[in-house]
Amino acid sequence: MNAPHGMVAIGAPPRHFVLRTAIVFCAPMLVNGIALPFFPIWLSSLSMTDWEIGMVLAVPLVVRVISAPIAGAIADRIGDRASVLVWSGAMSLATAVALLFAENFWPVLLLYTLQGIVYAPYLPITDAIALSGVRRWNFDYSSMRFWGSVAFIVATMAGGWLAGIFGGAMVLPAMTVGFVSTVIAAFIAPRIGKPRRPSPISALAVAPAAPARQLDVQLMLVGAALVNASHGMFYAFAAILWGAEGFSGTTIGLLFSVGVAAEIVFFVFAARMRRHFSLWAMIITGCFFAVLRWIVFPHDLGFSGYMVLQCLHALTYASIHVGVQGRIVERVAEQKEASTQGLYFFYNGILMALTTFLSGYLYAWYGIAGFYAMSVVAALGCALVLAARAVQPQRLAFGGKTSEPS
């Protein structure tokens, strides 16, 4: 992602901006690389029910929808956004230490929810710092964000190896180490002063949803968010399921890493693909393969089958993300972009929380067959995306140009 054409940098950038921002991206991904695959395993080790696991994972997703925009608005108003990173990292580390002493459902729910509140703004504000570098000094966003994905893969593989030795007991200490890195990275983060325009993450707190009158944009955002939310049961129970099937921690880590690696490959080649495929084609293809992914997932696939299925993450997430962001650029005026991104964040958070919560019941009642319900969620999202393409103004051929942004 390059700076907009004609952007003129004002003032010299902080020293080693790209390197320092890349380090900041790595820190939260070290946490996520442990938490996303293995935190449900730790919850299961406490003998929590599937309903309780779904509740613990879902509630923080709801509160972060509220806390992240508020923190983003604060970060846009204070002297420097990096100051919020220090606060977020330190408070998150405190909750991680407290979780080391929690063993029952209610204390875990309370502390993990509190962690969700204080940790939610860290990655979005890091994104905002990186995008300021893109706008002001023409830095390449992907060269910074790429290292975060690499850190996620490293953390997931290391977490799998540790899980094979220590089981679920390794999760909280490993997450705590990750949160220590977020505090250190917050002090490394470039200081760039107040932003010239609000962060997308703060838009819900400071601006109305201006694109609300654009029906095609609304349908696309909700549809894409539904497809993203169809991953909720996977994030909550895939590691538990694979562990029950006899996969080692290292193997589980590898399966999660393959999905992220496929996502990275897609992002690397996304610019070339856009020369051959329309944005609508990318979004709809991703939606279709999400439906297929959750229909196939409940079958006995074995390690190689799951490896292939995990590669579909390049389509079920990355392809949709690239397509949606491109359509926002085409259909939404720049001064309304922040509120649109904030709205998309809201839809994603609420719907992912809902499917994660419901997955606790689905897994308890139907086991792996509950993933069929996620294919229904993805199909509904696909239908809304198709409706969005149908109602776009001045619709031409598949993926054709539309009217000017309004």
Contacts in CASP RR format, 6 or more apart in sequence:
PFRMAT RR
TARGET T0000
AUTHOR 0000-0000-0000
METHOD contacts of the structure
MODEL  1
MNAPHGMVAIGAPPRHFVLRTAIVFCAPMLVNGIALPFFPIWLSSLSMTD
WEIGMVLAVPLVVRVISAPIAGAIADRIGDRASVLVWSGAMSLATAVALL
FAENFWPVLLLYTLQGIVYAPYLPITDAIALSGVRRWNFDYSSMRFWGSV
AFIVATMAGGWLAGIFGGAMVLPAMTVGFVSTVIAAFIAPRIGKPRRPSP
ISALAVAPAAPARQLDVQLMLVGAALVNASHGMFYAFAAILWGAEGFSGT
TIGLLFSVGVAAEIVFFVFAARMRRHFSLWAMIITGCFFAVLRWIVFPHD
LGFSGYMVLQCLHALTYASIHVGVQGRIVERVAEQKEASTQGLYFFYNGI
LMALTTFLSGYLYAWYGIAGFYAMSVVAALGCALVLAARAVQPQRLAFGG
KTSEPS
1 134 0 8 1.000
1 140 0 8 1.000
1 141 0 8 1.000
1 142 0 8 1.000
2 134 0 8 1.000
2 138 0 8 1.000
2 140 0 8 1.000
2 141 0 8 1.000
3 133 0 8 1.000
3 134 0 8 1.000
3 135 0 8 1.000
3 136 0 8 1.000
3 137 0 8 1.000
3 138 0 8 1.000
3 139 0 8 1.000
4 135 0 8 1.000
7 135 0 8 1.000
7 136 0 8 1.000
7 138 0 8 1.000
9 136 0 8 1.000
9 137 0 8 1.000
9 138 0 8 1.000
10 136 0 8 1.000
11 136 0 8 1.000
13 133 0 8 1.000
13 136 0 8 1.000
13 137 0 8 1.000
13 139 0 8 1.000
13 190 0 8 1.000
13 192 0 8 1.000
14 20 0 8 1.000
14 190 0 8 1.000
14 191 0 8 1.000
14 192 0 8 1.000
17 133 0 8 1.000
17 137 0 8 1.000
17 139 0 8 1.000
17 190 0 8 1.000
18 139 0 8 1.000
18 140 0 8 1.000
18 143 0 8 1.000
18 144 0 8 1.000
20 188 0 8 1.000
20 189 0 8 1.000
20 190 0 8 1.000
21 126 0 8 1.000
21 129 0 8 1.000
21 130 0 8 1.000
21 133 0 8 1.000
21 144 0 8 1.000
21 189 0 8 1.000
21 190 0 8 1.000
22 143 0 8 1.000
22 144 0 8 1.000
22 146 0 8 1.000
22 147 0 8 1.000
22 148 0 8 1.000
23 147 0 8 1.000
23 185 0 8 1.000
23 188 0 8 1.000
24 85 0 8 1.000
24 126 0 8 1.000
24 129 0 8 1.000
24 185 0 8 1.000
24 186 0 8 1.000
24 188 0 8 1.000
24 189 0 8 1.000
25 123 0 8 1.000
25 126 0 8 1.000
25 130 0 8 1.000
25 144 0 8 1.000
25 145 0 8 1.000
25 147 0 8 1.000
25 148 0 8 1.000
25 151 0 8 1.000
26 147 0 8 1.000
26 148 0 8 1.000
26 150 0 8 1.000
26 151 0 8 1.000
26 181 0 8 1.000
26 185 0 8 1.000
27 151 0 8 1.000
27 178 0 8 1.000
27 181 0 8 1.000
27 182 0 8 1.000
27 184 0 8 1.000
27 185 0 8 1.000
27 186 0 8 1.000
28 119 0 8 1.000
28 122 0 8 1.000
28 123 0 8 1.000
28 126 0 8 1.000
28 182 0 8 1.000
29 148 0 8 1.000
29 149 0 8 1.000
29 151 0 8 1.000
29 152 0 8 1.000
29 155 0 8 1.000
30 151 0 8 1.000
30 152 0 8 1.000
30 154 0 8 1.000
30 155 0 8 1.000
30 177 0 8 1.000
30 178 0 8 1.000
30 181 0 8 1.000
31 92 0 8 1.000
31 119 0 8 1.000
31 155 0 8 1.000
31 175 0 8 1.000
31 178 0 8 1.000
31 179 0 8 1.000
31 181 0 8 1.000
31 182 0 8 1.000
32 152 0 8 1.000
32 155 0 8 1.000
33 151 0 8 1.000
33 152 0 8 1.000
33 155 0 8 1.000
33 156 0 8 1.000
33 159 0 8 1.000
33 256 0 8 1.000
34 155 0 8 1.000
34 156 0 8 1.000
34 159 0 8 1.000
34 171 0 8 1.000
34 174 0 8 1.000
34 175 0 8 1.000
34 178 0 8 1.000
35 171 0 8 1.000
35 175 0 8 1.000
36 156 0 8 1.000
36 235 0 8 1.000
36 256 0 8 1.000
37 156 0 8 1.000
37 159 0 8 1.000
37 160 0 8 1.000
37 238 0 8 1.000
37 239 0 8 1.000
37 252 0 8 1.000
37 253 0 8 1.000
37 256 0 8 1.000
38 159 0 8 1.000
38 160 0 8 1.000
38 163 0 8 1.000
38 168 0 8 1.000
38 170 0 8 1.000
38 171 0 8 1.000
38 174 0 8 1.000
38 239 0 8 1.000
38 252 0 8 1.000
39 57 0 8 1.000
39 171 0 8 1.000
39 175 0 8 1.000
40 53 0 8 1.000
40 57 0 8 1.000
40 235 0 8 1.000
40 236 0 8 1.000
40 237 0 8 1.000
40 239 0 8 1.000
40 240 0 8 1.000
41 163 0 8 1.000
41 167 0 8 1.000
41 168 0 8 1.000
41 171 0 8 1.000
41 239 0 8 1.000
41 240 0 8 1.000
41 243 0 8 1.000
42 168 0 8 1.000
42 169 0 8 1.000
42 171 0 8 1.000
42 172 0 8 1.000
43 52 0 8 1.000
43 53 0 8 1.000
43 56 0 8 1.000
43 57 0 8 1.000
43 108 0 8 1.000
44 53 0 8 1.000
44 240 0 8 1.000
45 167 0 8 1.000
45 168 0 8 1.000
45 169 0 8 1.000
46 103 0 8 1.000
46 104 0 8 1.000
46 105 0 8 1.000
46 108 0 8 1.000
48 56 0 8 1.000
48 105 0 8 1.000
48 108 0 8 1.000
49 364 0 8 1.000
50 237 0 8 1.000
50 360 0 8 1.000
50 361 0 8 1.000
50 363 0 8 1.000
50 364 0 8 1.000
51 360 0 8 1.000
51 361 0 8 1.000
51 364 0 8 1.000
52 105 0 8 1.000
53 236 0 8 1.000
53 237 0 8 1.000
53 240 0 8 1.000
53 360 0 8 1.000
54 236 0 8 1.000
54 356 0 8 1.000
54 357 0 8 1.000
54 359 0 8 1.000
54 360 0 8 1.000
55 109 0 8 1.000
55 357 0 8 1.000
55 360 0 8 1.000
56 105 0 8 1.000
56 108 0 8 1.000
56 109 0 8 1.000
56 112 0 8 1.000
57 235 0 8 1.000
57 236 0 8 1.000
57 356 0 8 1.000
58 353 0 8 1.000
58 354 0 8 1.000
58 356 0 8 1.000
58 357 0 8 1.000
59 109 0 8 1.000
59 112 0 8 1.000
59 113 0 8 1.000
59 353 0 8 1.000
59 357 0 8 1.000
60 112 0 8 1.000
60 113 0 8 1.000
60 115 0 8 1.000
60 116 0 8 1.000
60 117 0 8 1.000
60 120 0 8 1.000
61 349 0 8 1.000
61 352 0 8 1.000
61 353 0 8 1.000
61 356 0 8 1.000
62 349 0 8 1.000
62 350 0 8 1.000
62 353 0 8 1.000
63 113 0 8 1.000
63 116 0 8 1.000
63 117 0 8 1.000
63 120 0 8 1.000
64 116 0 8 1.000
64 117 0 8 1.000
64 119 0 8 1.000
64 120 0 8 1.000
64 349 0 8 1.000
65 345 0 8 1.000
65 346 0 8 1.000
65 349 0 8 1.000
65 350 0 8 1.000
65 353 0 8 1.000
67 116 0 8 1.000
67 117 0 8 1.000
67 118 0 8 1.000
67 120 0 8 1.000
67 121 0 8 1.000
68 120 0 8 1.000
68 121 0 8 1.000
68 124 0 8 1.000
68 201 0 8 1.000
68 345 0 8 1.000
69 201 0 8 1.000
69 202 0 8 1.000
69 203 0 8 1.000
69 204 0 8 1.000
69 205 0 8 1.000
69 342 0 8 1.000
69 345 0 8 1.000
69 346 0 8 1.000
70 205 0 8 1.000
71 84 0 8 1.000
71 88 0 8 1.000
71 120 0 8 1.000
71 121 0 8 1.000
71 125 0 8 1.000
71 201 0 8 1.000
72 81 0 8 1.000
72 84 0 8 1.000
72 121 0 8 1.000
72 124 0 8 1.000
72 125 0 8 1.000
72 128 0 8 1.000
72 199 0 8 1.000
72 201 0 8 1.000
72 202 0 8 1.000
72 205 0 8 1.000
73 198 0 8 1.000
73 202 0 8 1.000
73 205 0 8 1.000
73 206 0 8 1.000
74 84 0 8 1.000
74 202 0 8 1.000
75 81 0 8 1.000
75 83 0 8 1.000
75 84 0 8 1.000
75 121 0 8 1.000
75 125 0 8 1.000
75 128 0 8 1.000
75 199 0 8 1.000
75 202 0 8 1.000
76 194 0 8 1.000
76 195 0 8 1.000
76 198 0 8 1.000
76 199 0 8 1.000
76 202 0 8 1.000
76 206 0 8 1.000
77 194 0 8 1.000
78 84 0 8 1.000
78 194 0 8 1.000
79 193 0 8 1.000
79 194 0 8 1.000
80 191 0 8 1.000
80 192 0 8 1.000
80 193 0 8 1.000
80 194 0 8 1.000
81 125 0 8 1.000
81 128 0 8 1.000
81 129 0 8 1.000
81 192 0 8 1.000
81 193 0 8 1.000
81 195 0 8 1.000
81 199 0 8 1.000
82 129 0 8 1.000
82 186 0 8 1.000
82 189 0 8 1.000
82 190 0 8 1.000
82 191 0 8 1.000
82 192 0 8 1.000
84 121 0 8 1.000
84 125 0 8 1.000
85 122 0 8 1.000
85 125 0 8 1.000
85 126 0 8 1.000
85 182 0 8 1.000
85 185 0 8 1.000
85 186 0 8 1.000
85 189 0 8 1.000
86 183 0 8 1.000
86 186 0 8 1.000
86 187 0 8 1.000
87 118 0 8 1.000
88 118 0 8 1.000
88 119 0 8 1.000
88 120 0 8 1.000
88 121 0 8 1.000
88 122 0 8 1.000
88 125 0 8 1.000
88 182 0 8 1.000
88 186 0 8 1.000
89 118 0 8 1.000
89 119 0 8 1.000
89 122 0 8 1.000
89 179 0 8 1.000
89 182 0 8 1.000
89 183 0 8 1.000
89 186 0 8 1.000
90 183 0 8 1.000
90 186 0 8 1.000
91 118 0 8 1.000
91 119 0 8 1.000
92 115 0 8 1.000
92 116 0 8 1.000
92 118 0 8 1.000
92 119 0 8 1.000
92 122 0 8 1.000
92 179 0 8 1.000
92 182 0 8 1.000
93 176 0 8 1.000
93 179 0 8 1.000
93 180 0 8 1.000
93 182 0 8 1.000
93 183 0 8 1.000
95 111 0 8 1.000
95 112 0 8 1.000
95 114 0 8 1.000
95 115 0 8 1.000
95 116 0 8 1.000
95 118 0 8 1.000
95 119 0 8 1.000
96 115 0 8 1.000
96 172 0 8 1.000
96 175 0 8 1.000
96 176 0 8 1.000
96 179 0 8 1.000
97 176 0 8 1.000
98 111 0 8 1.000
99 108 0 8 1.000
99 111 0 8 1.000
99 112 0 8 1.000
99 115 0 8 1.000
99 172 0 8 1.000
99 175 0 8 1.000
100 172 0 8 1.000
100 173 0 8 1.000
100 176 0 8 1.000
102 108 0 8 1.000
102 111 0 8 1.000
121 201 0 8 1.000
122 182 0 8 1.000
124 199 0 8 1.000
124 200 0 8 1.000
124 201 0 8 1.000
124 345 0 8 1.000
125 199 0 8 1.000
125 201 0 8 1.000
126 189 0 8 1.000
127 145 0 8 1.000
127 199 0 8 1.000
127 201 0 8 1.000
128 195 0 8 1.000
128 199 0 8 1.000
128 200 0 8 1.000
128 201 0 8 1.000
129 189 0 8 1.000
129 190 0 8 1.000
129 192 0 8 1.000
130 139 0 8 1.000
130 141 0 8 1.000
130 144 0 8 1.000
130 145 0 8 1.000
131 141 0 8 1.000
132 192 0 8 1.000
132 195 0 8 1.000
132 196 0 8 1.000
133 139 0 8 1.000
133 192 0 8 1.000
134 140 0 8 1.000
134 141 0 8 1.000
135 196 0 8 1.000
136 192 0 8 1.000
136 196 0 8 1.000
142 267 0 8 1.000
142 268 0 8 1.000
146 264 0 8 1.000
146 267 0 8 1.000
149 260 0 8 1.000
149 263 0 8 1.000
149 264 0 8 1.000
150 264 0 8 1.000
152 257 0 8 1.000
152 260 0 8 1.000
153 257 0 8 1.000
153 260 0 8 1.000
153 261 0 8 1.000
155 174 0 8 1.000
155 178 0 8 1.000
156 253 0 8 1.000
156 256 0 8 1.000
156 257 0 8 1.000
156 260 0 8 1.000
157 250 0 8 1.000
157 253 0 8 1.000
157 254 0 8 1.000
157 257 0 8 1.000
158 174 0 8 1.000
159 170 0 8 1.000
159 174 0 8 1.000
159 249 0 8 1.000
159 253 0 8 1.000
160 248 0 8 1.000
160 249 0 8 1.000
160 250 0 8 1.000
160 252 0 8 1.000
160 253 0 8 1.000
161 249 0 8 1.000
161 250 0 8 1.000
162 170 0 8 1.000
162 174 0 8 1.000
163 170 0 8 1.000
163 171 0 8 1.000
163 248 0 8 1.000
163 249 0 8 1.000
163 250 0 8 1.000
163 252 0 8 1.000
163 253 0 8 1.000
164 248 0 8 1.000
164 249 0 8 1.000
164 250 0 8 1.000
167 249 0 8 1.000
197 338 0 8 1.000
198 206 0 8 1.000
198 207 0 8 1.000
198 338 0 8 1.000
199 338 0 8 1.000
200 337 0 8 1.000
200 338 0 8 1.000
200 340 0 8 1.000
200 341 0 8 1.000
200 342 0 8 1.000
200 345 0 8 1.000
201 341 0 8 1.000
201 342 0 8 1.000
201 345 0 8 1.000
202 338 0 8 1.000
203 338 0 8 1.000
203 339 0 8 1.000
203 340 0 8 1.000
203 341 0 8 1.000
203 342 0 8 1.000
203 343 0 8 1.000
204 339 0 8 1.000
204 342 0 8 1.000
204 343 0 8 1.000
204 345 0 8 1.000
204 346 0 8 1.000
207 338 0 8 1.000
207 339 0 8 1.000
208 339 0 8 1.000
209 339 0 8 1.000
209 340 0 8 1.000
209 342 0 8 1.000
209 343 0 8 1.000
210 332 0 8 1.000
210 336 0 8 1.000
210 339 0 8 1.000
210 340 0 8 1.000
211 217 0 8 1.000
211 218 0 8 1.000
211 331 0 8 1.000
211 332 0 8 1.000
211 336 0 8 1.000
211 339 0 8 1.000
211 340 0 8 1.000
211 343 0 8 1.000
212 218 0 8 1.000
212 343 0 8 1.000
214 331 0 8 1.000
214 332 0 8 1.000
214 406 0 8 1.000
215 388 0 8 1.000
215 391 0 8 1.000
216 331 0 8 1.000
216 388 0 8 1.000
216 389 0 8 1.000
216 391 0 8 1.000
216 392 0 8 1.000
216 393 0 8 1.000
216 402 0 8 1.000
217 327 0 8 1.000
217 328 0 8 1.000
217 331 0 8 1.000
217 332 0 8 1.000
217 340 0 8 1.000
217 388 0 8 1.000
218 388 0 8 1.000
219 384 0 8 1.000
219 385 0 8 1.000
219 387 0 8 1.000
219 388 0 8 1.000
219 391 0 8 1.000
220 283 0 8 1.000
220 324 0 8 1.000
220 327 0 8 1.000
220 384 0 8 1.000
220 385 0 8 1.000
220 388 0 8 1.000
221 324 0 8 1.000
221 340 0 8 1.000
221 343 0 8 1.000
221 344 0 8 1.000
221 347 0 8 1.000
222 347 0 8 1.000
222 381 0 8 1.000
222 384 0 8 1.000
223 287 0 8 1.000
223 380 0 8 1.000
223 381 0 8 1.000
223 382 0 8 1.000
223 384 0 8 1.000
223 385 0 8 1.000
223 388 0 8 1.000
224 283 0 8 1.000
224 287 0 8 1.000
224 320 0 8 1.000
224 324 0 8 1.000
224 344 0 8 1.000
224 381 0 8 1.000
224 385 0 8 1.000
225 344 0 8 1.000
225 347 0 8 1.000
225 348 0 8 1.000
225 349 0 8 1.000
225 351 0 8 1.000
225 352 0 8 1.000
226 351 0 8 1.000
226 377 0 8 1.000
226 378 0 8 1.000
226 380 0 8 1.000
226 381 0 8 1.000
226 384 0 8 1.000
227 286 0 8 1.000
227 287 0 8 1.000
227 290 0 8 1.000
227 316 0 8 1.000
227 320 0 8 1.000
227 377 0 8 1.000
227 378 0 8 1.000
227 381 0 8 1.000
227 382 0 8 1.000
227 385 0 8 1.000
228 317 0 8 1.000
228 320 0 8 1.000
228 348 0 8 1.000
228 351 0 8 1.000
228 352 0 8 1.000
229 348 0 8 1.000
229 349 0 8 1.000
229 351 0 8 1.000
229 352 0 8 1.000
229 354 0 8 1.000
229 355 0 8 1.000
229 377 0 8 1.000
230 290 0 8 1.000
230 294 0 8 1.000
230 355 0 8 1.000
230 374 0 8 1.000
230 375 0 8 1.000
230 377 0 8 1.000
230 378 0 8 1.000
231 290 0 8 1.000
231 316 0 8 1.000
231 317 0 8 1.000
231 352 0 8 1.000
231 374 0 8 1.000
232 352 0 8 1.000
232 355 0 8 1.000
232 356 0 8 1.000
232 359 0 8 1.000
232 374 0 8 1.000
233 355 0 8 1.000
233 356 0 8 1.000
233 359 0 8 1.000
233 360 0 8 1.000
233 362 0 8 1.000
233 363 0 8 1.000
233 370 0 8 1.000
233 371 0 8 1.000
233 373 0 8 1.000
233 374 0 8 1.000
234 294 0 8 1.000
234 297 0 8 1.000
234 371 0 8 1.000
234 374 0 8 1.000
235 356 0 8 1.000
236 356 0 8 1.000
236 359 0 8 1.000
236 360 0 8 1.000
236 363 0 8 1.000
237 359 0 8 1.000
237 360 0 8 1.000
237 363 0 8 1.000
238 255 0 8 1.000
238 256 0 8 1.000
239 252 0 8 1.000
239 256 0 8 1.000
241 368 0 8 1.000
242 251 0 8 1.000
242 252 0 8 1.000
242 255 0 8 1.000
242 306 0 8 1.000
243 249 0 8 1.000
243 252 0 8 1.000
245 302 0 8 1.000
247 255 0 8 1.000
247 303 0 8 1.000
251 303 0 8 1.000
255 303 0 8 1.000
255 306 0 8 1.000
255 307 0 8 1.000
255 310 0 8 1.000
256 310 0 8 1.000
258 307 0 8 1.000
258 310 0 8 1.000
258 311 0 8 1.000
259 310 0 8 1.000
259 311 0 8 1.000
259 313 0 8 1.000
259 314 0 8 1.000
260 313 0 8 1.000
262 310 0 8 1.000
262 311 0 8 1.000
262 312 0 8 1.000
262 313 0 8 1.000
262 314 0 8 1.000
262 318 0 8 1.000
263 313 0 8 1.000
263 314 0 8 1.000
263 317 0 8 1.000
263 318 0 8 1.000
265 314 0 8 1.000
266 273 0 8 1.000
266 314 0 8 1.000
266 315 0 8 1.000
266 318 0 8 1.000
266 319 0 8 1.000
266 322 0 8 1.000
267 318 0 8 1.000
267 322 0 8 1.000
270 318 0 8 1.000
270 322 0 8 1.000
273 282 0 8 1.000
274 282 0 8 1.000
274 322 0 8 1.000
277 285 0 8 1.000
278 398 0 8 1.000
278 399 0 8 1.000
278 400 0 8 1.000
279 322 0 8 1.000
279 323 0 8 1.000
279 326 0 8 1.000
279 327 0 8 1.000
279 330 0 8 1.000
279 399 0 8 1.000
280 323 0 8 1.000
280 327 0 8 1.000
280 389 0 8 1.000
280 398 0 8 1.000
280 399 0 8 1.000
280 400 0 8 1.000
281 398 0 8 1.000
281 399 0 8 1.000
282 319 0 8 1.000
282 320 0 8 1.000
282 322 0 8 1.000
282 323 0 8 1.000
283 319 0 8 1.000
283 320 0 8 1.000
283 323 0 8 1.000
283 324 0 8 1.000
283 327 0 8 1.000
283 385 0 8 1.000
284 382 0 8 1.000
284 385 0 8 1.000
284 386 0 8 1.000
284 389 0 8 1.000
285 315 0 8 1.000
285 319 0 8 1.000
286 315 0 8 1.000
286 316 0 8 1.000
286 319 0 8 1.000
286 320 0 8 1.000
287 320 0 8 1.000
287 378 0 8 1.000
287 381 0 8 1.000
287 382 0 8 1.000
287 385 0 8 1.000
288 382 0 8 1.000
289 312 0 8 1.000
289 315 0 8 1.000
289 316 0 8 1.000
290 312 0 8 1.000
290 315 0 8 1.000
290 316 0 8 1.000
290 320 0 8 1.000
290 375 0 8 1.000
290 378 0 8 1.000
290 382 0 8 1.000
291 375 0 8 1.000
291 378 0 8 1.000
291 379 0 8 1.000
291 382 0 8 1.000
292 312 0 8 1.000
292 375 0 8 1.000
293 309 0 8 1.000
293 312 0 8 1.000
293 316 0 8 1.000
293 375 0 8 1.000
293 378 0 8 1.000
294 371 0 8 1.000
294 372 0 8 1.000
294 374 0 8 1.000
294 375 0 8 1.000
294 378 0 8 1.000
295 372 0 8 1.000
295 375 0 8 1.000
296 309 0 8 1.000
297 309 0 8 1.000
297 368 0 8 1.000
297 371 0 8 1.000
298 368 0 8 1.000
298 369 0 8 1.000
298 370 0 8 1.000
298 371 0 8 1.000
298 372 0 8 1.000
301 308 0 8 1.000
301 309 0 8 1.000
316 378 0 8 1.000
324 344 0 8 1.000
328 337 0 8 1.000
328 340 0 8 1.000
328 341 0 8 1.000
328 344 0 8 1.000
329 337 0 8 1.000
330 401 0 8 1.000
330 402 0 8 1.000
330 405 0 8 1.000
331 392 0 8 1.000
331 402 0 8 1.000
331 405 0 8 1.000
331 406 0 8 1.000
332 340 0 8 1.000
332 405 0 8 1.000
333 405 0 8 1.000
333 406 0 8 1.000
334 405 0 8 1.000
336 405 0 8 1.000
355 374 0 8 1.000
355 377 0 8 1.000
358 373 0 8 1.000
359 370 0 8 1.000
359 374 0 8 1.000
362 370 0 8 1.000
362 373 0 8 1.000
363 370 0 8 1.000
366 372 0 8 1.000
389 395 0 8 1.000
389 398 0 8 1.000
389 399 0 8 1.000
392 402 0 8 1.000
393 402 0 8 1.000
393 403 0 8 1.000
394 401 0 8 1.000
394 402 0 8 1.000
394 403 0 8 1.000
395 402 0 8 1.000
396 402 0 8 1.000
END
